[in-house]
C-alpha cells in the first residue's frame, strides 16, 4: 500500500494513533476493525533525526515510488538528516 493511497483513502476514514516507543503511527477503523501500520512524515523524520544524532552512515527506505506527489516522506528524510 503506497503512502499516497494511505493519505488519500485511509487517513480521512480511519483514526490515527501514535506508538511513542516505536515512533510510528497506525490507523484503525472501529467499524471494519481494520488496523493499518505505516510510516508517515513524523515517523520518518524521527528515524532520520536518530541517524543524524548517532552519526550513522545513512538511511535506507523502500520505495521512493510509493511516496506522495509532494515527496512528503523524502522531504522528512532530508530534514531529519539535516538535524531538523
PDB file of N, CA, C and O in Angstrom:
ATOM      1  N   UNK A   1       0.852  -1.158   0.000  1.00  0.00           N
ATOM      2  CA  UNK A   1       0.000   0.000   0.000  1.00  0.00           C
ATOM      3  C   UNK A   1       0.910   1.237   0.000  1.00  0.00           C
ATOM      4  O   UNK A   1       1.806   1.346   0.837  1.00  0.00           O
ATOM      5  N   UNK A   2       0.688   2.139  -0.908  1.00  0.00           N
ATOM      6  CA  UNK A   2       1.538   3.324  -1.004  1.00  0.00           C
ATOM      7  C   UNK A   2       1.114   4.386   0.017  1.00  0.00           C
ATOM      8  O   UNK A   2      -0.014   4.386   0.511  1.00  0.00           O
ATOM      9  N   UNK A   3       2.043   5.278   0.311  1.00  0.00           N
ATOM     10  CA  UNK A   3       1.713   6.384   1.196  1.00  0.00           C
ATOM     11  C   UNK A   3       0.616   7.243   0.564  1.00  0.00           C
ATOM     12  O   UNK A   3      -0.257   7.758   1.262  1.00  0.00           O
ATOM     13  N   UNK A   4       0.669   7.393  -0.758  1.00  0.00           N
ATOM     14  CA  UNK A   4      -0.390   8.129  -1.479  1.00  0.00           C
ATOM     15  C   UNK A   4      -1.757   7.547  -1.169  1.00  0.00           C
ATOM     16  O   UNK A   4      -2.700   8.274  -0.856  1.00  0.00           O
ATOM     17  N   UNK A   5      -1.853   6.230  -1.258  1.00  0.00           N
ATOM     18  CA  UNK A   5      -3.132   5.560  -1.016  1.00  0.00           C
ATOM     19  C   UNK A   5      -3.577   5.736   0.433  1.00  0.00           C
ATOM     20  O   UNK A   5      -4.752   5.994   0.693  1.00  0.00           O
ATOM     21  N   UNK A   6      -2.663   5.602   1.358  1.00  0.00           N
ATOM     22  CA  UNK A   6      -2.994   5.797   2.775  1.00  0.00           C
ATOM     23  C   UNK A   6      -3.489   7.222   2.998  1.00  0.00           C
ATOM     24  O   UNK A   6      -4.509   7.443   3.651  1.00  0.00           O
ATOM     25  N   UNK A   7      -2.760   8.174   2.453  1.00  0.00           N
ATOM     26  CA  UNK A   7      -3.089   9.595   2.609  1.00  0.00           C
ATOM     27  C   UNK A   7      -4.469   9.925   2.029  1.00  0.00           C
ATOM     28  O   UNK A   7      -5.254  10.647   2.644  1.00  0.00           O
ATOM     29  N   UNK A   8      -4.750   9.394   0.856  1.00  0.00           N
ATOM     30  CA  UNK A   8      -5.996   9.744   0.156  1.00  0.00           C
ATOM     31  C   UNK A   8      -7.206   8.943   0.628  1.00  0.00           C
ATOM     32  O   UNK A   8      -8.309   9.480   0.730  1.00  0.00           O
ATOM     33  N   UNK A   9      -6.999   7.664   0.914  1.00  0.00           N
ATOM     34  CA  UNK A   9      -8.123   6.776   1.196  1.00  0.00           C
ATOM     35  C   UNK A   9      -8.352   6.507   2.679  1.00  0.00           C
ATOM     36  O   UNK A   9      -9.490   6.512   3.148  1.00  0.00           O
ATOM     37  N   UNK A  10      -7.276   6.274   3.410  1.00  0.00           N
ATOM     38  CA  UNK A  10      -7.433   5.791   4.779  1.00  0.00           C
ATOM     39  C   UNK A  10      -7.342   6.876   5.852  1.00  0.00           C
ATOM     40  O   UNK A  10      -8.079   6.823   6.837  1.00  0.00           O
ATOM     41  N   UNK A  11      -6.462   7.849   5.682  1.00  0.00           N
ATOM     42  CA  UNK A  11      -6.359   8.917   6.690  1.00  0.00           C
ATOM     43  C   UNK A  11      -7.697   9.621   6.928  1.00  0.00           C
ATOM     44  O   UNK A  11      -8.029   9.908   8.078  1.00  0.00           O
ATOM     45  N   UNK A  12      -8.469   9.907   5.886  1.00  0.00           N
ATOM     46  CA  UNK A  12      -9.755  10.568   6.135  1.00  0.00           C
ATOM     47  C   UNK A  12     -10.797   9.690   6.838  1.00  0.00           C
ATOM     48  O   UNK A  12     -11.695  10.204   7.505  1.00  0.00           O
ATOM     49  N   UNK A  13     -10.677   8.376   6.688  1.00  0.00           N
ATOM     50  CA  UNK A  13     -11.719   7.481   7.188  1.00  0.00           C
ATOM     51  C   UNK A  13     -11.344   6.707   8.452  1.00  0.00           C
ATOM     52  O   UNK A  13     -12.216   6.126   9.098  1.00  0.00           O
ATOM     53  N   UNK A  14     -10.075   6.690   8.807  1.00  0.00           N
ATOM     54  CA  UNK A  14      -9.594   5.922   9.955  1.00  0.00           C
ATOM     55  C   UNK A  14      -9.113   6.870  11.051  1.00  0.00           C
ATOM     56  O   UNK A  14      -8.831   8.041  10.795  1.00  0.00           O
ATOM     57  N   UNK A  15      -9.025   6.357  12.257  1.00  0.00           N
ATOM     58  CA  UNK A  15      -8.490   7.121  13.372  1.00  0.00           C
ATOM     59  C   UNK A  15      -6.994   6.851  13.458  1.00  0.00           C
ATOM     60  O   UNK A  15      -6.559   5.700  13.432  1.00  0.00           O
ATOM     61  N   UNK A  16      -6.211   7.924  13.561  1.00  0.00           N
ATOM     62  CA  UNK A  16      -4.755   7.797  13.642  1.00  0.00           C
ATOM     63  C   UNK A  16      -4.330   7.690  15.109  1.00  0.00           C
ATOM     64  O   UNK A  16      -4.799   8.444  15.961  1.00  0.00           O
ATOM     65  N   UNK A  17      -3.443   6.749  15.383  1.00  0.00           N
ATOM     66  CA  UNK A  17      -2.861   6.572  16.706  1.00  0.00           C
ATOM     67  C   UNK A  17      -1.346   6.679  16.561  1.00  0.00           C
ATOM     68  O   UNK A  17      -0.811   6.588  15.456  1.00  0.00           O
ATOM     69  N   UNK A  18      -0.661   6.873  17.686  1.00  0.00           N
ATOM     70  CA  UNK A  18       0.790   7.014  17.674  1.00  0.00           C
ATOM     71  C   UNK A  18       1.392   6.130  18.746  1.00  0.00           C
ATOM     72  O   UNK A  18       0.978   6.178  19.904  1.00  0.00           O
ATOM     73  N   UNK A  19       2.381   5.312  18.358  1.00  0.00           N
ATOM     74  CA  UNK A  19       3.124   4.487  19.305  1.00  0.00           C
ATOM     75  C   UNK A  19       4.401   5.248  19.638  1.00  0.00           C
ATOM     76  O   UNK A  19       5.310   5.317  18.812  1.00  0.00           O
ATOM     77  N   UNK A  20       4.482   5.815  20.831  1.00  0.00           N
ATOM     78  CA  UNK A  20       5.608   6.674  21.177  1.00  0.00           C
ATOM     79  C   UNK A  20       6.907   5.904  21.380  1.00  0.00           C
ATOM     80  O   UNK A  20       7.988   6.470  21.214  1.00  0.00           O
ATOM     81  N   UNK A  21       6.824   4.643  21.729  1.00  0.00           N
ATOM     82  CA  UNK A  21       8.044   3.862  21.894  1.00  0.00           C
ATOM     83  C   UNK A  21       8.669   3.549  20.524  1.00  0.00           C
ATOM     84  O   UNK A  21       9.873   3.730  20.338  1.00  0.00           O
ATOM     85  N   UNK A  22       7.866   3.086  19.584  1.00  0.00           N
ATOM     86  CA  UNK A  22       8.375   2.748  18.244  1.00  0.00           C
ATOM     87  C   UNK A  22       8.462   3.970  17.340  1.00  0.00           C
ATOM     88  O   UNK A  22       9.118   3.926  16.299  1.00  0.00           O
ATOM     89  N   UNK A  23       7.811   5.052  17.725  1.00  0.00           N
ATOM     90  CA  UNK A  23       7.772   6.297  16.935  1.00  0.00           C
ATOM     91  C   UNK A  23       7.123   6.063  15.575  1.00  0.00           C
ATOM     92  O   UNK A  23       7.644   6.484  14.542  1.00  0.00           O
ATOM     93  N   UNK A  24       5.987   5.390  15.593  1.00  0.00           N
ATOM     94  CA  UNK A  24       5.256   5.118  14.355  1.00  0.00           C
ATOM     95  C   UNK A  24       3.756   5.346  14.535  1.00  0.00           C
ATOM     96  O   UNK A  24       3.218   5.157  15.626  1.00  0.00           O
ATOM     97  N   UNK A  25       3.090   5.752  13.460  1.00  0.00           N
ATOM     98  CA  UNK A  25       1.637   5.886  13.503  1.00  0.00           C
ATOM     99  C   UNK A  25       0.976   4.567  13.107  1.00  0.00           C
ATOM    100  O   UNK A  25       1.600   3.683  12.521  1.00  0.00           O
ATOM    101  N   UNK A  26      -0.270   4.471  13.437  1.00  0.00           N
ATOM    102  CA  UNK A  26      -1.088   3.386  12.929  1.00  0.00           C
ATOM    103  C   UNK A  26      -2.526   3.875  12.864  1.00  0.00           C
ATOM    104  O   UNK A  26      -2.939   4.761  13.612  1.00  0.00           O
ATOM    105  N   UNK A  27      -3.270   3.280  11.958  1.00  0.00           N
ATOM    106  CA  UNK A  27      -4.657   3.671  11.737  1.00  0.00           C
ATOM    107  C   UNK A  27      -5.570   2.526  12.148  1.00  0.00           C
ATOM    108  O   UNK A  27      -5.219   1.350  12.052  1.00  0.00           O
ATOM    109  N   UNK A  28      -6.755   2.914  12.611  1.00  0.00           N
ATOM    110  CA  UNK A  28      -7.733   1.889  12.986  1.00  0.00           C
ATOM    111  C   UNK A  28      -9.120   2.378  12.606  1.00  0.00           C
ATOM    112  O   UNK A  28      -9.476   3.538  12.815  1.00  0.00           O
ATOM    113  N   UNK A  29      -9.890   1.458  12.041  1.00  0.00           N
ATOM    114  CA  UNK A  29     -11.278   1.739  11.713  1.00  0.00           C
ATOM    115  C   UNK A  29     -12.146   0.891  12.628  1.00  0.00           C
ATOM    116  O   UNK A  29     -12.155  -0.335  12.520  1.00  0.00           O
ATOM    117  N   UNK A  30     -12.868   1.535  13.519  1.00  0.00           N
ATOM    118  CA  UNK A  30     -13.681   0.812  14.506  1.00  0.00           C
ATOM    119  C   UNK A  30     -14.792   0.001  13.845  1.00  0.00           C
ATOM    120  O   UNK A  30     -15.158  -1.069  14.331  1.00  0.00           O
ATOM    121  N   UNK A  31     -15.322   0.507  12.746  1.00  0.00           N
ATOM    122  CA  UNK A  31     -16.417  -0.176  12.070  1.00  0.00           C
ATOM    123  C   UNK A  31     -15.953  -1.481  11.411  1.00  0.00           C
ATOM    124  O   UNK A  31     -16.589  -2.523  11.572  1.00  0.00           O
ATOM    125  N   UNK A  32     -14.844  -1.416  10.670  1.00  0.00           N
ATOM    126  CA  UNK A  32     -14.360  -2.598   9.955  1.00  0.00           C
ATOM    127  C   UNK A  32     -13.379  -3.428  10.777  1.00  0.00           C
ATOM    128  O   UNK A  32     -13.073  -4.569  10.430  1.00  0.00           O
ATOM    129  N   UNK A  33     -12.885  -2.839  11.879  1.00  0.00           N
ATOM    130  CA  UNK A  33     -11.887  -3.470  12.747  1.00  0.00           C
ATOM    131  C   UNK A  33     -10.576  -3.757  12.006  1.00  0.00           C
ATOM    132  O   UNK A  33      -9.896  -4.744  12.285  1.00  0.00           O
ATOM    133  N   UNK A  34     -10.236  -2.880  11.063  1.00  0.00           N
ATOM    134  CA  UNK A  34      -9.002  -2.999  10.293  1.00  0.00           C
ATOM    135  C   UNK A  34      -7.964  -2.044  10.866  1.00  0.00           C
ATOM    136  O   UNK A  34      -8.252  -0.878  11.136  1.00  0.00           O
ATOM    137  N   UNK A  35      -6.744  -2.562  11.047  1.00  0.00           N
ATOM    138  CA  UNK A  35      -5.604  -1.780  11.514  1.00  0.00           C
ATOM    139  C   UNK A  35      -4.594  -1.683  10.377  1.00  0.00           C
ATOM    140  O   UNK A  35      -4.325  -2.666   9.687  1.00  0.00           O
ATOM    141  N   UNK A  36      -4.043  -0.496  10.192  1.00  0.00           N
ATOM    142  CA  UNK A  36      -3.013  -0.284   9.175  1.00  0.00           C
ATOM    143  C   UNK A  36      -1.798   0.313   9.861  1.00  0.00           C
ATOM    144  O   UNK A  36      -1.876   1.369  10.488  1.00  0.00           O
ATOM    145  N   UNK A  37      -0.686  -0.371   9.734  1.00  0.00           N
ATOM    146  CA  UNK A  37       0.586   0.117  10.244  1.00  0.00           C
ATOM    147  C   UNK A  37       1.335   0.724   9.062  1.00  0.00           C
ATOM    148  O   UNK A  37       1.362   0.140   7.979  1.00  0.00           O
ATOM    149  N   UNK A  38       1.939   1.886   9.261  1.00  0.00           N
ATOM    150  CA  UNK A  38       2.600   2.564   8.149  1.00  0.00           C
ATOM    151  C   UNK A  38       3.599   3.580   8.683  1.00  0.00           C
ATOM    152  O   UNK A  38       3.694   3.795   9.891  1.00  0.00           O
ATOM    153  N   UNK A  39       4.338   4.200   7.779  1.00  0.00           N
ATOM    154  CA  UNK A  39       5.248   5.295   8.109  1.00  0.00           C
ATOM    155  C   UNK A  39       4.664   6.581   7.550  1.00  0.00           C
ATOM    156  O   UNK A  39       4.045   6.580   6.486  1.00  0.00           O
ATOM    157  N   UNK A  40       4.864   7.677   8.271  1.00  0.00           N
ATOM    158  CA  UNK A  40       4.464   8.980   7.760  1.00  0.00           C
ATOM    159  C   UNK A  40       5.621   9.954   7.963  1.00  0.00           C
ATOM    160  O   UNK A  40       6.701   9.552   8.397  1.00  0.00           O
ATOM    161  N   UNK A  41       5.406  11.216   7.655  1.00  0.00           N
ATOM    162  CA  UNK A  41       6.477  12.207   7.751  1.00  0.00           C
ATOM    163  C   UNK A  41       7.018  12.315   9.175  1.00  0.00           C
ATOM    164  O   UNK A  41       8.223  12.480   9.361  1.00  0.00           O
ATOM    165  N   UNK A  42       6.162  12.227  10.165  1.00  0.00           N
ATOM    166  CA  UNK A  42       6.600  12.326  11.561  1.00  0.00           C
ATOM    167  C   UNK A  42       7.507  11.163  11.954  1.00  0.00           C
ATOM    168  O   UNK A  42       8.551  11.368  12.574  1.00  0.00           O
ATOM    169  N   UNK A  43       7.111   9.948  11.596  1.00  0.00           N
ATOM    170  CA  UNK A  43       7.915   8.775  11.963  1.00  0.00           C
ATOM    171  C   UNK A  43       9.228   8.717  11.171  1.00  0.00           C
ATOM    172  O   UNK A  43      10.274   8.372  11.720  1.00  0.00           O
ATOM    173  N   UNK A  44       9.164   9.048   9.910  1.00  0.00           N
ATOM    174  CA  UNK A  44      10.373   9.053   9.074  1.00  0.00           C
ATOM    175  C   UNK A  44      11.356  10.114   9.572  1.00  0.00           C
ATOM    176  O   UNK A  44      12.558   9.860   9.655  1.00  0.00           O
ATOM    177  N   UNK A  45      10.845  11.296   9.902  1.00  0.00           N
ATOM    178  CA  UNK A  45      11.711  12.376  10.391  1.00  0.00           C
ATOM    179  C   UNK A  45      12.372  11.971  11.710  1.00  0.00           C
ATOM    180  O   UNK A  45      13.548  12.263  11.925  1.00  0.00           O
ATOM    181  N   UNK A  46      11.634  11.309  12.582  1.00  0.00           N
ATOM    182  CA  UNK A  46      12.205  10.860  13.862  1.00  0.00           C
ATOM    183  C   UNK A  46      13.338   9.869  13.631  1.00  0.00           C
ATOM    184  O   UNK A  46      14.365   9.936  14.307  1.00  0.00           O
ATOM    185  N   UNK A  47      13.167   8.966  12.697  1.00  0.00           N
ATOM    186  CA  UNK A  47      14.202   7.971  12.406  1.00  0.00           C
ATOM    187  C   UNK A  47      15.410   8.614  11.736  1.00  0.00           C
ATOM    188  O   UNK A  47      16.550   8.272  12.050  1.00  0.00           O
ATOM    189  N   UNK A  48      15.168   9.543  10.819  1.00  0.00           N
ATOM    190  CA  UNK A  48      16.277  10.237  10.155  1.00  0.00           C
ATOM    191  C   UNK A  48      17.039  11.102  11.157  1.00  0.00           C
ATOM    192  O   UNK A  48      18.264  11.205  11.088  1.00  0.00           O
ATOM    193  N   UNK A  49      16.321  11.714  12.077  1.00  0.00           N
ATOM    194  CA  UNK A  49      16.976  12.524  13.113  1.00  0.00           C
ATOM    195  C   UNK A  49      17.845  11.648  14.015  1.00  0.00           C
ATOM    196  O   UNK A  49      18.928  12.060  14.429  1.00  0.00           O
ATOM    197  N   UNK A  50      17.373  10.455  14.315  1.00  0.00           N
ATOM    198  CA  UNK A  50      18.148   9.497  15.096  1.00  0.00           C
ATOM    199  C   UNK A  50      19.450   9.145  14.367  1.00  0.00           C
ATOM    200  O   UNK A  50      20.518   9.100  14.977  1.00  0.00           O
ATOM    201  N   UNK A  51      19.349   8.899  13.070  1.00  0.00           N
ATOM    202  CA  UNK A  51      20.533   8.602  12.252  1.00  0.00           C
ATOM    203  C   UNK A  51      21.522   9.768  12.339  1.00  0.00           C
ATOM    204  O   UNK A  51      22.723   9.556  12.502  1.00  0.00           O
ATOM    205  N   UNK A  52      21.017  10.987  12.229  1.00  0.00           N
ATOM    206  CA  UNK A  52      21.860  12.189  12.306  1.00  0.00           C
ATOM    207  C   UNK A  52      22.528  12.296  13.677  1.00  0.00           C
ATOM    208  O   UNK A  52      23.739  12.498  13.769  1.00  0.00           O
ATOM    209  N   UNK A  53      21.746  12.161  14.724  1.00  0.00           N
ATOM    210  CA  UNK A  53      22.268  12.317  16.086  1.00  0.00           C
ATOM    211  C   UNK A  53      23.311  11.262  16.442  1.00  0.00           C
ATOM    212  O   UNK A  53      24.272  11.554  17.153  1.00  0.00           O
ATOM    213  N   UNK A  54      23.130  10.053  15.956  1.00  0.00           N
ATOM    214  CA  UNK A  54      24.052   8.955  16.259  1.00  0.00           C
ATOM    215  C   UNK A  54      25.213   8.885  15.268  1.00  0.00           C
ATOM    216  O   UNK A  54      26.079   8.015  15.362  1.00  0.00           O
ATOM    217  N   UNK A  55      25.210   9.827  14.309  1.00  0.00           N
ATOM    218  CA  UNK A  55      26.269   9.882  13.282  1.00  0.00           C
ATOM    219  C   UNK A  55      26.413   8.548  12.546  1.00  0.00           C
ATOM    220  O   UNK A  55      27.521   8.070  12.300  1.00  0.00           O
ATOM    221  N   UNK A  56      25.270   7.965  12.205  1.00  0.00           N
ATOM    222  CA  UNK A  56      25.263   6.703  11.472  1.00  0.00           C
ATOM    223  C   UNK A  56      25.559   6.970   9.994  1.00  0.00           C
ATOM    224  O   UNK A  56      25.514   8.118   9.552  1.00  0.00           O
ATOM    225  N   UNK A  57      25.854   5.946   9.249  1.00  0.00           N
ATOM    226  CA  UNK A  57      26.304   6.094   7.873  1.00  0.00           C
ATOM    227  C   UNK A  57      25.238   6.437   6.854  1.00  0.00           C
ATOM    228  O   UNK A  57      25.576   6.802   5.728  1.00  0.00           O
ATOM    229  N   UNK A  58      23.977   6.335   7.198  1.00  0.00           N
ATOM    230  CA  UNK A  58      22.931   6.630   6.218  1.00  0.00           C
ATOM    231  C   UNK A  58      21.607   6.028   6.639  1.00  0.00           C
ATOM    232  O   UNK A  58      21.432   5.548   7.759  1.00  0.00           O
ATOM    233  N   UNK A  59      20.692   6.074   5.705  1.00  0.00           N
ATOM    234  CA  UNK A  59      19.347   5.568   5.953  1.00  0.00           C
ATOM    235  C   UNK A  59      18.876   4.819   4.708  1.00  0.00           C
ATOM    236  O   UNK A  59      19.221   5.198   3.588  1.00  0.00           O
ATOM    237  N   UNK A  60      18.109   3.783   4.895  1.00  0.00           N
ATOM    238  CA  UNK A  60      17.562   3.010   3.787  1.00  0.00           C
ATOM    239  C   UNK A  60      16.054   3.102   3.850  1.00  0.00           C
ATOM    240  O   UNK A  60      15.474   3.109   4.936  1.00  0.00           O
ATOM    241  N   UNK A  61      15.422   3.173   2.711  1.00  0.00           N
ATOM    242  CA  UNK A  61      13.961   3.165   2.670  1.00  0.00           C
ATOM    243  C   UNK A  61      13.496   2.416   1.436  1.00  0.00           C
ATOM    244  O   UNK A  61      14.245   2.226   0.478  1.00  0.00           O
ATOM    245  N   UNK A  62      12.242   1.996   1.483  1.00  0.00           N
ATOM    246  CA  UNK A  62      11.640   1.268   0.380  1.00  0.00           C
ATOM    247  C   UNK A  62      10.233   1.769   0.232  1.00  0.00           C
ATOM    248  O   UNK A  62       9.502   1.671   1.217  1.00  0.00           O
ATOM    249  N   UNK A  63       9.813   2.234  -0.751  1.00  0.00           N
ATOM    250  CA  UNK A  63      10.386   2.503  -2.041  1.00  0.00           C
ATOM    251  C   UNK A  63       9.985   3.915  -2.438  1.00  0.00           C
ATOM    252  O   UNK A  63       8.850   4.327  -2.198  1.00  0.00           O
ATOM    253  N   UNK A  64      10.884   4.643  -3.028  1.00  0.00           N
ATOM    254  CA  UNK A  64      10.669   6.057  -3.358  1.00  0.00           C
ATOM    255  C   UNK A  64       9.400   6.263  -4.176  1.00  0.00           C
ATOM    256  O   UNK A  64       8.723   7.279  -4.020  1.00  0.00           O
ATOM    257  N   UNK A  65       9.077   5.332  -5.028  1.00  0.00           N
ATOM    258  CA  UNK A  65       7.885   5.432  -5.866  1.00  0.00           C
ATOM    259  C   UNK A  65       6.580   5.345  -5.104  1.00  0.00           C
ATOM    260  O   UNK A  65       5.519   5.599  -5.674  1.00  0.00           O
ATOM    261  N   UNK A  66       6.631   4.992  -3.826  1.00  0.00           N
ATOM    262  CA  UNK A  66       5.415   4.871  -3.014  1.00  0.00           C
ATOM    263  C   UNK A  66       5.107   6.143  -2.222  1.00  0.00           C
ATOM    264  O   UNK A  66       4.104   6.203  -1.511  1.00  0.00           O
ATOM    265  N   UNK A  67       5.962   7.155  -2.343  1.00  0.00           N
ATOM    266  CA  UNK A  67       5.734   8.449  -1.687  1.00  0.00           C
ATOM    267  C   UNK A  67       4.575   9.165  -2.381  1.00  0.00           C
ATOM    268  O   UNK A  67       4.103   8.706  -3.422  1.00  0.00           O
ATOM    269  N   UNK A  68       4.118  10.267  -1.826  1.00  0.00           N
ATOM    270  CA  UNK A  68       3.067  11.036  -2.493  1.00  0.00           C
ATOM    271  C   UNK A  68       3.675  12.003  -3.513  1.00  0.00           C
ATOM    272  O   UNK A  68       4.896  12.099  -3.636  1.00  0.00           O
ATOM    273  N   UNK A  69       2.833  12.698  -4.226  1.00  0.00           N
ATOM    274  CA  UNK A  69       3.286  13.591  -5.292  1.00  0.00           C
ATOM    275  C   UNK A  69       4.118  14.766  -4.760  1.00  0.00           C
ATOM    276  O   UNK A  69       4.904  15.354  -5.503  1.00  0.00           O
ATOM    277  N   UNK A  70       3.948  15.105  -3.488  1.00  0.00           N
ATOM    278  CA  UNK A  70       4.690  16.212  -2.866  1.00  0.00           C
ATOM    279  C   UNK A  70       6.021  15.753  -2.270  1.00  0.00           C
ATOM    280  O   UNK A  70       6.748  16.563  -1.694  1.00  0.00           O
ATOM    281  N   UNK A  71       6.347  14.482  -2.399  1.00  0.00           N
ATOM    282  CA  UNK A  71       7.561  13.895  -1.814  1.00  0.00           C
ATOM    283  C   UNK A  71       7.630  14.143  -0.305  1.00  0.00           C
ATOM    284  O   UNK A  71       8.682  14.492   0.231  1.00  0.00           O
ATOM    285  N   UNK A  72       6.513  13.960   0.357  1.00  0.00           N
ATOM    286  CA  UNK A  72       6.398  14.200   1.787  1.00  0.00           C
ATOM    287  C   UNK A  72       7.399  13.376   2.598  1.00  0.00           C
ATOM    288  O   UNK A  72       8.049  13.900   3.502  1.00  0.00           O
ATOM    289  N   UNK A  73       7.521  12.097   2.276  1.00  0.00           N
ATOM    290  CA  UNK A  73       8.408  11.225   3.048  1.00  0.00           C
ATOM    291  C   UNK A  73       9.881  11.514   2.749  1.00  0.00           C
ATOM    292  O   UNK A  73      10.709  11.527   3.660  1.00  0.00           O
ATOM    293  N   UNK A  74      10.204  11.743   1.487  1.00  0.00           N
ATOM    294  CA  UNK A  74      11.579  12.073   1.127  1.00  0.00           C
ATOM    295  C   UNK A  74      11.997  13.401   1.772  1.00  0.00           C
ATOM    296  O   UNK A  74      13.132  13.540   2.227  1.00  0.00           O
ATOM    297  N   UNK A  75      11.101  14.349   1.809  1.00  0.00           N
ATOM    298  CA  UNK A  75      11.378  15.642   2.454  1.00  0.00           C
ATOM    299  C   UNK A  75      11.629  15.450   3.955  1.00  0.00           C
ATOM    300  O   UNK A  75      12.494  16.107   4.533  1.00  0.00           O
ATOM    301  N   UNK A  76      10.872  14.552   4.573  1.00  0.00           N
ATOM    302  CA  UNK A  76      11.068  14.279   6.006  1.00  0.00           C
ATOM    303  C   UNK A  76      12.441  13.669   6.260  1.00  0.00           C
ATOM    304  O   UNK A  76      13.079  13.977   7.268  1.00  0.00           O
ATOM    305  N   UNK A  77      12.900  12.811   5.359  1.00  0.00           N
ATOM    306  CA  UNK A  77      14.244  12.241   5.492  1.00  0.00           C
ATOM    307  C   UNK A  77      15.276  13.346   5.364  1.00  0.00           C
ATOM    308  O   UNK A  77      16.208  13.421   6.165  1.00  0.00           O
ATOM    309  N   UNK A  78      15.122  14.197   4.374  1.00  0.00           N
ATOM    310  CA  UNK A  78      16.054  15.297   4.148  1.00  0.00           C
ATOM    311  C   UNK A  78      16.160  16.197   5.379  1.00  0.00           C
ATOM    312  O   UNK A  78      17.264  16.542   5.799  1.00  0.00           O
ATOM    313  N   UNK A  79      15.032  16.574   5.952  1.00  0.00           N
ATOM    314  CA  UNK A  79      15.033  17.438   7.139  1.00  0.00           C
ATOM    315  C   UNK A  79      15.634  16.725   8.347  1.00  0.00           C
ATOM    316  O   UNK A  79      16.388  17.329   9.110  1.00  0.00           O
ATOM    317  N   UNK A  80      15.310  15.461   8.523  1.00  0.00           N
ATOM    318  CA  UNK A  80      15.833  14.698   9.659  1.00  0.00           C
ATOM    319  C   UNK A  80      17.342  14.516   9.582  1.00  0.00           C
ATOM    320  O   UNK A  80      18.039  14.623  10.591  1.00  0.00           O
ATOM    321  N   UNK A  81      17.844  14.239   8.378  1.00  0.00           N
ATOM    322  CA  UNK A  81      19.289  14.051   8.219  1.00  0.00           C
ATOM    323  C   UNK A  81      20.055  15.360   8.348  1.00  0.00           C
ATOM    324  O   UNK A  81      21.266  15.360   8.570  1.00  0.00           O
ATOM    325  N   UNK A  82      19.345  16.473   8.209  1.00  0.00           N
ATOM    326  CA  UNK A  82      19.959  17.781   8.406  1.00  0.00           C
ATOM    327  C   UNK A  82      19.922  18.195   9.876  1.00  0.00           C
ATOM    328  O   UNK A  82      20.428  19.254  10.247  1.00  0.00           O
ATOM    329  N   UNK A  83      19.307  17.334  10.717  1.00  0.00           N
ATOM    330  CA  UNK A  83      19.232  17.613  12.145  1.00  0.00           C
ATOM    331  C   UNK A  83      18.038  18.441  12.554  1.00  0.00           C
ATOM    332  O   UNK A  83      17.964  18.903  13.692  1.00  0.00           O
ATOM    333  N   UNK A  84      17.100  18.638  11.645  1.00  0.00           N
ATOM    334  CA  UNK A  84      15.894  19.439  11.956  1.00  0.00           C
ATOM    335  C   UNK A  84      14.789  18.581  12.523  1.00  0.00           C
ATOM    336  O   UNK A  84      13.713  19.089  12.837  1.00  0.00           O
TER     337      UNK A  84
END
